[in-house]
Amino acid sequence: MSSKPWGGRFESPTDEFVELFNASINVDARMYAEDIAGSRAHAHMLCEQGIISREDLNDILRGLDDVLGEIESGEFEFTVALEDVHMNIESRLTDKIGDAGKRLHTARSRNDQVATDTRLYLRRRTDELLIRIRHLQSVLVKLADEHAGTIMPGFTHLQTAQPVTLGHHLLAYVEMLDRDAGRFFDARKRLNRSPLGSAALAGTTFPINREMTAEALGFDGPTANSLDAVSDRDFIIELLAAASICAVHLSRFSEELILWMSAQFKFVELPDAFCTGSSIMPQKKNPDMPELVRGKTGRIIGGLMAMLTTVKGLPLAYNKDMQEDKTAVFDALDQLEASLRVFGDMMPGMQVNKDAMYRAASSGFATATDLADTLVRHGVPFREAHEIVGKSVAHCIKADIELHKMDQAACSAIDEHLTADMVQALSVEACVAAREHIGGTAPSQVKAQVKAWKKALKQ
C-alpha cells in the first residue's frame, strides 16, 4: 500500500519541494484535539449505524486516546510527508490498531473533516475571545466608575471641543467592545453547523446519521447542502471581519493612549511593565504595547483581505486554495487575543494626571458652545448666538485670555446681548454637569451607565 492515504492513483513519488509546499501540518497541528473529537463522534455514529463493528469502535476509541496522550505529552512526531493533522493522526492510529484504523475514514472525506475541525476550533477560540472582551469591558467600567467626575477635554479634529469626563470617554470604548462581542456571538451562531457527513462534496452512499454527530460535537445541527458545507468559508471571513473591527477599536484607543502619555499631553502614565526604553536616550519611556497593538491591526485586517481575495474566484466545491484559510484566521485571532490581553492587563495600572486633564479642559475655549446655549436661552437665535461667541473667541485669542475672563466692556463691544455675568458663570464643571441626559457626560449619567454595565457584565 502507498505511504500516502491517497497514493494508489500515482506511479511516482511527490517531489520533495512540492511535499513541503503542499503540507499544512505546521499550521493545522493545533487542531489535533478537535480532529480527535470529530473522529470519536464519527466512529460512534458508524458503529450505531452498523457500518463498523463494536470491536472496531472500541479499538478506534482506545487508539485515539493513545494518540491524544502522545500529542499532549510531546511524544508524537508530526511529519510533513503526511501533509496535515488529519492524516498524521489517522496514520498513527492505524499503526497502533491496524485495520480498524483504516475503517475510521469510511463515509467521510478530508473535505468535510477539515471543515468540521476548523469550525470546532474556531468556536472554541471565539468563546475565548468573548471572555477577553468581557474582561476588558469590566476593567474599563471599573476605571470609568473611578473617574466619573474626572474632567478632561473632548476633541473633534483633535482640537479641543467641549469638556467631558474621563469616565464618559472610557465608556465609549465599552460600547465599542460590546458591539464587537455581539459580532463574534452572531458569527459563532452561524459557524455552529456540522459539515461532517458531507464527504468530498456530494454526501455518501452509507446510511449515516448526521444529526447524531452534530449533537455529539455540540453543533446546532448539520449543514443543509453538502456542496456548500465543504466549500463554505464565510464563517472564517465573518470572524476575520469581526476581529478587524475589534482591532480597529483597540488601535484607536492605542492612538489616544500614545498621545495622552506624551510630554505635550501628560494626561496618563502607563505602567512600567508595559513600556520600554531607548537604547540611546536614557530619559525615554515608550508606550510600545499600545504601539504594537496599533501595528498588529494592519496584520489582522490583512488576514481579512487575504481571505476575501482567496475565496472570490473559487468555483464549487473544495479547492486547495482553501488550505490558506487557517493561516489567515489563526494568526488574526492570535494577534487579537494577545492585544485584548495586553489592554486587559495594562489598563488597571494606568495612572491619571487629573490636574493636567483639568487644565487642558479649561483652555482652548471648551465652554464656547455652552455660552452660545446661554444666549439662546435669553432669546437669541442659535445662528446669531454662534456668531457672537465666535467673535468673543476671536477677541480672547487677541487678548490672550479665556472666555470667562472677559469684562462687561468687552462683552458690550461685541453684542448687546452678551454680558459679563454670562461669561463669568462659565465653568467646565457646570458644562459637564449640564449634560444630564441619557448618553450625556454628566458624572451622574456616567455613574448610571457604570451601574448598568456592571449588571450586564455579571450576566
C-alpha positions as CSV (number, residue, x, y, z in Angstrom):
1,M,0.0,0.0,0.0
2,S,1.2,3.5,-0.8
3,S,2.6,5.6,2.1
4,K,0.1,8.3,1.1
5,P,-3.5,7.7,2.0
6,W,-4.4,9.0,-1.5
7,G,-1.4,7.4,-3.3
8,G,-2.9,4.5,-5.1
9,R,-3.5,6.5,-8.2
10,F,0.1,7.7,-8.5
11,E,3.1,5.9,-10.0
12,S,5.9,8.2,-8.9
13,P,6.6,9.9,-5.5
14,T,5.8,13.5,-4.7
15,D,8.6,16.0,-5.4
16,E,10.5,16.8,-2.2
17,F,9.9,20.6,-2.5
18,V,6.3,20.0,-3.6
19,E,5.8,17.9,-0.5
20,L,6.9,20.9,1.7
21,F,4.9,23.4,-0.4
22,N,1.8,21.2,-0.2
23,A,1.9,20.5,3.6
24,S,-0.2,22.4,6.1
25,I,0.9,20.5,9.3
26,N,2.9,23.5,10.6
27,V,-0.4,25.4,10.7
28,D,-3.1,23.0,11.4
29,A,-1.4,20.8,14.0
30,R,-3.1,23.0,16.7
31,M,-6.4,21.4,15.7
32,Y,-5.4,18.0,17.0
33,A,-8.0,17.9,19.8
34,E,-10.8,18.9,17.5
35,D,-9.7,16.3,14.9
36,I,-9.7,13.6,17.5
37,A,-13.1,14.7,18.9
38,G,-14.6,14.7,15.4
39,S,-13.2,11.2,14.8
40,R,-14.7,9.9,18.0
41,A,-18.1,11.2,17.1
42,H,-17.8,9.8,13.6
43,A,-16.8,6.4,14.9
44,H,-19.6,6.2,17.4
45,M,-22.1,7.1,14.6
46,L,-20.6,4.5,12.2
47,C,-21.0,1.8,14.9
48,E,-24.5,2.9,15.8
49,Q,-25.5,2.7,12.1
50,G,-24.0,-0.8,11.7
51,I,-21.2,0.4,9.3
52,I,-18.4,-0.7,11.6
53,S,-18.4,-3.3,14.4
54,R,-18.4,-2.6,18.1
55,E,-15.0,-4.2,18.3
56,D,-13.7,-1.7,15.7
57,L,-15.2,1.2,17.6
58,N,-13.6,0.1,20.9
59,D,-10.2,-0.2,19.1
60,I,-10.6,3.2,17.5
61,L,-11.6,4.9,20.7
62,R,-8.7,3.3,22.6
63,G,-6.3,4.2,19.8
64,L,-7.5,7.8,19.6
65,D,-7.0,8.2,23.4
66,D,-3.4,6.9,23.0
67,V,-2.7,9.3,20.1
68,L,-4.1,12.2,22.1
69,G,-1.9,11.3,25.0
70,E,1.2,11.1,22.8
71,I,0.5,14.5,21.3
72,E,-0.1,16.2,24.7
73,S,3.0,14.6,26.2
74,G,5.1,15.8,23.3
75,E,6.0,12.2,22.1
76,F,4.0,12.5,18.8
77,E,6.1,13.3,15.7
78,F,4.1,15.2,13.1
79,T,5.5,14.7,9.6
80,V,5.3,16.8,6.5
81,A,5.1,13.7,4.4
82,L,1.6,13.2,5.8
83,E,0.6,16.7,4.9
84,D,-1.8,17.7,7.6
85,V,-3.1,17.0,11.1
86,H,-5.8,14.7,9.9
87,M,-3.6,12.3,8.0
88,N,-0.9,12.4,10.7
89,I,-3.4,11.3,13.3
90,E,-5.1,8.7,11.1
91,S,-1.7,7.2,10.1
92,R,-0.6,6.9,13.7
93,L,-3.9,5.4,14.7
94,T,-3.6,2.8,12.0
95,D,-0.1,2.0,13.2
96,K,-1.5,1.3,16.6
97,I,-4.7,-0.6,15.9
98,G,-4.4,-1.9,12.4
99,D,-7.4,-2.4,10.1
100,A,-9.8,-0.8,12.5
101,G,-7.9,2.5,12.0
102,K,-8.3,2.2,8.2
103,R,-12.1,1.8,8.6
104,L,-12.5,5.1,10.5
105,H,-12.5,7.2,7.3
106,T,-15.5,5.4,5.9
107,A,-18.3,7.8,4.9
108,R,-16.2,10.9,5.3
109,S,-13.6,12.9,3.3
110,R,-10.8,15.3,4.4
111,N,-13.0,18.0,2.9
112,D,-15.8,17.6,5.4
113,Q,-13.3,16.6,8.1
114,V,-11.2,19.8,7.8
115,A,-14.4,21.9,7.6
116,T,-15.6,20.3,10.8
117,D,-12.4,20.6,12.7
118,T,-12.0,24.2,11.7
119,R,-15.5,25.1,12.9
120,L,-14.9,23.3,16.2
121,Y,-11.5,25.0,16.7
122,L,-12.8,28.5,15.8
123,R,-15.9,28.0,18.0
124,R,-13.6,27.5,21.0
125,R,-11.4,30.4,20.0
126,T,-14.4,32.6,19.6
127,D,-15.5,31.7,23.2
128,E,-12.0,32.6,24.4
129,L,-12.1,36.0,22.6
130,L,-15.5,36.8,24.1
131,I,-14.1,36.2,27.6
132,R,-11.2,38.5,26.8
133,I,-13.6,41.2,25.5
134,R,-15.8,41.0,28.6
135,H,-12.8,41.2,30.9
136,L,-11.5,44.3,29.2
137,Q,-15.0,45.8,29.4
138,S,-15.1,45.1,33.1
139,V,-11.7,46.8,33.6
140,L,-12.8,49.9,31.7
141,V,-16.1,50.0,33.6
142,K,-14.2,50.0,36.9
143,L,-11.9,52.8,35.7
144,A,-15.0,54.8,34.5
145,D,-16.5,54.4,37.9
146,E,-13.3,55.8,39.5
147,H,-13.2,58.7,37.0
148,A,-16.9,59.5,36.6
149,G,-16.1,63.1,37.7
150,T,-12.6,63.5,36.2
151,I,-12.8,66.4,33.8
152,M,-10.9,66.3,30.5
153,P,-11.2,67.9,27.1
154,G,-13.3,66.2,24.5
155,F,-11.9,66.5,21.0
156,T,-13.1,66.8,17.4
157,H,-10.5,67.0,14.7
158,L,-8.0,66.6,17.6
159,Q,-8.9,70.1,18.6
160,T,-10.4,71.0,21.9
161,A,-14.2,70.8,21.6
162,Q,-16.1,70.5,24.8
163,P,-15.3,69.3,28.3
164,V,-16.2,65.7,29.1
165,T,-15.3,63.3,31.8
166,L,-12.7,60.5,31.5
167,G,-15.3,58.1,32.7
168,H,-17.6,59.0,29.8
169,H,-14.6,58.7,27.4
170,L,-13.8,55.2,28.7
171,L,-17.4,54.1,28.5
172,A,-17.3,54.9,24.7
173,Y,-14.8,52.0,24.3
174,V,-17.0,49.8,26.5
175,E,-19.8,50.4,23.9
176,M,-17.5,49.6,21.0
177,L,-16.3,46.4,22.7
178,D,-19.9,45.4,23.3
179,R,-20.7,45.7,19.6
180,D,-17.5,43.6,18.9
181,A,-18.8,40.9,21.3
182,G,-22.1,41.0,19.5
183,R,-20.4,40.4,16.2
184,F,-18.4,37.5,17.5
185,F,-21.5,36.0,19.1
186,D,-23.5,36.3,15.9
187,A,-20.7,34.8,13.9
188,R,-20.5,31.9,16.4
189,K,-24.1,31.1,15.8
190,R,-23.7,30.8,12.1
191,L,-20.5,28.7,12.2
192,N,-22.1,26.2,14.7
193,R,-23.4,23.8,12.0
194,S,-21.8,20.5,11.3
195,P,-20.4,19.7,7.8
196,L,-19.5,16.2,8.9
197,G,-21.1,13.6,6.6
198,S,-21.0,15.9,3.5
199,A,-17.9,13.8,2.5
200,A,-16.0,15.2,-0.5
201,L,-18.9,17.2,-2.0
202,A,-21.9,15.0,-2.7
203,G,-22.5,13.2,0.6
204,T,-22.1,9.4,0.9
205,T,-23.8,6.2,0.0
206,F,-23.6,4.9,3.5
207,P,-26.6,5.2,5.9
208,I,-25.1,7.8,8.1
209,N,-26.8,9.8,10.9
210,R,-25.6,13.4,10.6
211,E,-27.8,14.6,13.4
212,M,-26.1,12.2,15.8
213,T,-22.6,13.5,15.0
214,A,-23.8,17.1,15.1
215,E,-25.3,16.7,18.5
216,A,-22.2,14.8,19.8
217,L,-20.0,17.7,18.8
218,G,-22.2,20.4,20.2
219,F,-23.4,21.8,16.9
220,D,-26.9,23.2,16.5
221,G,-27.4,20.7,13.6
222,P,-25.9,19.6,10.3
223,T,-25.4,21.8,7.3
224,A,-28.2,21.5,4.7
225,N,-26.2,21.3,1.5
226,S,-23.1,19.1,1.0
227,L,-21.6,21.3,-1.7
228,D,-21.9,24.4,0.4
229,A,-20.7,22.6,3.5
230,V,-17.3,21.7,2.2
231,S,-16.7,24.9,0.2
232,D,-18.1,27.5,2.7
233,R,-15.6,29.7,4.3
234,D,-18.0,32.5,5.2
235,F,-17.6,31.7,8.9
236,I,-13.9,32.4,8.6
237,I,-14.4,35.7,6.7
238,E,-17.0,36.8,9.2
239,L,-14.7,36.1,12.2
240,L,-11.9,38.0,10.4
241,A,-14.3,40.9,9.8
242,A,-15.3,40.9,13.5
243,A,-11.6,40.6,14.5
244,S,-10.7,43.5,12.2
245,I,-13.3,45.8,13.6
246,C,-12.4,44.9,17.2
247,A,-8.7,45.5,16.3
248,V,-9.5,48.9,14.9
249,H,-11.2,49.9,18.1
250,L,-8.2,48.9,20.1
251,S,-6.0,50.7,17.6
252,R,-8.0,54.0,18.1
253,F,-7.7,53.5,21.9
254,S,-3.9,52.9,21.5
255,E,-3.5,56.1,19.5
256,E,-5.2,58.1,22.3
257,L,-3.0,56.5,25.0
258,I,0.1,57.2,23.0
259,L,-0.9,60.9,22.7
260,W,-2.0,61.1,26.3
261,M,1.3,59.8,27.5
262,S,3.3,62.3,25.5
263,A,5.1,65.2,27.2
264,Q,2.7,67.5,25.3
265,F,-0.4,66.0,27.0
266,K,0.8,64.3,30.2
267,F,-2.7,63.0,30.8
268,V,-1.7,59.5,31.8
269,E,1.2,57.3,32.8
270,L,1.2,53.7,31.7
271,P,2.8,51.0,34.0
272,D,6.5,50.4,33.5
273,A,5.8,46.7,32.9
274,F,4.0,47.7,29.6
275,C,6.6,50.2,28.3
276,T,10.2,50.1,27.1
277,G,13.1,52.5,27.0
278,S,15.5,53.7,24.4
279,S,18.9,52.2,23.6
280,I,20.4,55.7,23.2
281,M,18.1,58.2,25.1
282,P,18.0,57.4,28.8
283,Q,15.0,59.6,29.5
284,K,12.6,57.7,27.3
285,K,9.6,55.7,28.4
286,N,7.9,54.5,25.2
287,P,4.3,53.2,25.1
288,D,5.4,50.2,23.0
289,M,2.4,48.0,23.9
290,P,-0.2,50.4,22.5
291,E,2.0,50.9,19.5
292,L,2.3,47.2,18.9
293,V,-1.5,46.8,19.2
294,R,-1.9,49.6,16.7
295,G,0.6,47.9,14.4
296,K,-1.0,44.5,14.7
297,T,-4.3,45.9,13.5
298,G,-2.9,46.1,10.0
299,R,-1.9,42.5,10.2
300,I,-5.4,41.4,11.3
301,I,-7.0,43.4,8.5
302,G,-4.6,41.9,6.1
303,G,-5.9,38.4,7.1
304,L,-9.4,39.6,6.1
305,M,-8.3,40.9,2.8
306,A,-6.3,37.8,2.1
307,M,-9.2,35.5,2.8
308,L,-11.7,37.6,0.7
309,T,-9.2,37.6,-2.2
310,T,-8.6,33.8,-1.9
311,V,-12.3,32.9,-1.9
312,K,-13.6,35.4,-4.5
313,G,-12.6,33.2,-7.6
314,L,-13.2,29.7,-6.3
315,P,-15.8,27.5,-8.1
316,L,-17.7,24.9,-6.0
317,A,-16.7,22.8,-4.2
318,Y,-13.4,22.3,-2.4
319,N,-10.2,23.8,-3.8
320,K,-6.6,23.5,-2.5
321,D,-6.6,27.3,-2.2
322,M,-8.7,26.9,0.9
323,Q,-5.7,25.5,2.8
324,E,-4.6,29.1,3.1
325,D,-7.7,29.9,5.2
326,K,-6.2,28.8,8.5
327,T,-3.0,30.7,8.2
328,A,-5.0,33.9,7.9
329,V,-7.6,33.3,10.6
330,F,-5.3,31.6,13.2
331,D,-2.8,34.5,13.1
332,A,-5.5,37.1,13.2
333,L,-7.2,35.6,16.2
334,D,-3.8,35.0,17.9
335,Q,-2.9,38.7,17.5
336,L,-6.3,40.0,18.6
337,E,-6.4,37.8,21.7
338,A,-2.9,39.0,22.6
339,S,-3.9,42.6,22.1
340,L,-7.0,42.2,24.3
341,R,-4.9,40.6,26.9
342,V,-2.4,43.4,26.9
343,F,-5.1,46.0,27.3
344,G,-6.9,44.0,30.0
345,D,-3.7,43.7,32.0
346,M,-2.3,47.2,31.3
347,M,-5.3,49.5,31.9
348,P,-5.8,48.8,35.7
349,G,-2.3,50.2,36.3
350,M,-2.8,53.3,34.3
351,Q,-2.1,56.5,36.4
352,V,-4.3,59.5,35.5
353,N,-3.0,63.1,35.8
354,K,-6.3,64.8,36.8
355,D,-4.7,68.2,37.0
356,A,-3.3,68.1,33.5
357,M,-6.6,66.9,32.1
358,Y,-8.5,69.7,34.0
359,R,-6.1,72.4,32.8
360,A,-6.5,71.2,29.2
361,A,-10.3,71.2,29.5
362,S,-10.2,74.7,31.0
363,S,-8.3,76.1,28.0
364,G,-9.0,76.1,24.3
365,F,-12.4,77.7,24.7
366,A,-14.1,74.4,25.5
367,T,-17.0,76.2,27.1
368,A,-17.9,78.2,23.9
369,T,-20.9,76.0,23.0
370,D,-22.4,76.5,26.5
371,L,-22.1,80.3,26.1
372,A,-24.0,80.0,22.8
373,D,-26.6,77.9,24.5
374,T,-26.9,80.6,27.3
375,L,-27.5,83.3,24.7
376,V,-30.2,81.1,23.1
377,R,-31.9,80.8,26.5
378,H,-32.0,84.6,26.5
379,G,-33.9,84.7,23.2
380,V,-31.0,85.0,20.7
381,P,-31.4,82.7,17.7
382,F,-28.8,80.0,17.7
383,R,-27.1,81.1,14.4
384,E,-26.7,84.6,15.8
385,A,-25.5,83.2,19.1
386,H,-22.9,81.2,17.3
387,E,-21.6,84.3,15.6
388,I,-21.5,86.3,18.8
389,V,-19.5,83.6,20.6
390,G,-17.2,83.2,17.6
391,K,-16.4,87.0,17.8
392,S,-15.9,86.6,21.5
393,V,-13.3,83.8,21.0
394,A,-11.5,85.9,18.4
395,H,-11.3,88.7,21.0
396,C,-10.0,86.4,23.6
397,I,-7.3,85.0,21.3
398,K,-6.0,88.5,20.6
399,A,-6.2,89.4,24.3
400,D,-4.7,86.0,25.4
401,I,-7.4,85.3,27.9
402,E,-10.1,82.7,28.3
403,L,-13.8,83.4,27.8
404,H,-14.7,83.7,31.5
405,K,-12.1,86.5,31.9
406,M,-14.0,88.9,29.6
407,D,-15.3,92.1,31.3
408,Q,-18.5,93.9,30.6
409,A,-16.9,96.5,28.3
410,A,-15.5,93.7,26.1
411,C,-18.9,91.9,26.1
412,S,-20.8,95.1,25.2
413,A,-18.5,95.9,22.4
414,I,-19.2,92.5,20.8
415,D,-23.0,92.4,21.2
416,E,-25.7,93.9,23.4
417,H,-27.0,90.5,24.5
418,L,-23.7,89.4,25.8
419,T,-23.0,90.1,29.5
420,A,-20.0,89.6,31.9
421,D,-22.3,87.6,34.1
422,M,-22.9,85.1,31.3
423,V,-19.2,84.6,30.6
424,Q,-18.1,84.6,34.2
425,A,-20.6,81.9,35.1
426,L,-19.0,79.6,32.6
427,S,-17.1,76.7,34.2
428,V,-16.0,73.3,32.9
429,E,-17.8,71.7,35.9
430,A,-21.1,73.4,35.1
431,C,-20.7,72.5,31.4
432,V,-20.1,68.8,32.2
433,A,-22.9,68.6,34.8
434,A,-25.4,70.2,32.4
435,R,-25.2,67.2,30.1
436,E,-27.7,65.4,32.3
437,H,-29.5,63.1,29.9
438,I,-29.1,59.5,28.6
439,G,-25.7,59.2,26.9
440,G,-24.5,62.5,28.3
441,T,-21.2,63.2,30.0
442,A,-22.6,64.4,33.4
443,P,-21.0,62.4,36.3
444,S,-24.4,61.3,37.4
445,Q,-25.1,59.8,33.9
446,V,-21.7,58.1,33.9
447,K,-22.4,56.6,37.3
448,A,-25.8,55.4,36.0
449,Q,-24.1,53.8,32.9
450,V,-21.5,52.2,35.1
451,K,-24.2,50.6,37.3
452,A,-26.0,49.3,34.2
453,W,-22.8,47.9,32.7
454,K,-21.8,46.2,36.0
455,K,-25.2,44.4,36.0
456,A,-25.0,43.5,32.3
457,L,-21.4,42.1,32.6
458,K,-22.3,40.0,35.6
459,Q,-25.0,38.3,33.4
